[in-house]
Amino acid sequence: MLRVISEEITAYRRQIDERKNDLPLWERKVLTCDEAAAYSGIGIRRLRKMALAKGCPFAIANGTQILIAREKFDAYMDKAEKV
């Protein structure tokens, strides 16, 4: 496999990463489990357990990574009496 690395490509990747980090958590559409834990105050283990439960309305599987749809997570948390 041919791998091309140039300054332009590296600068472009860096620019994309910086843009992603500039957006605050409460404005992002999708959060990682770590970001969702920081956003909600729920522990990472508990959040992952909730996301892996069958029929979870806010979890998105991306390969082995679990992503949280923030708007659906907010709606779920508004209705939840206990976590």
TANORQUI-V415858 format. One record per helix or strand of 3 or more residues. SS is the DSSP state (~ for helix, > for strand). FROM is the first residue (numbers start at 0). TO is the last residue. If there is no record, write none. Layout:
# TANORQUI-V415858
[[SS:FROM:TO] [SS:FROM:TO]]
This chain:
# TANORQUI-V415858
[[~:6:21] [~:24:26] [>:29:31] [~:32:39] [~:43:51] [>:58:61] [>:64:68] [~:69:78]]
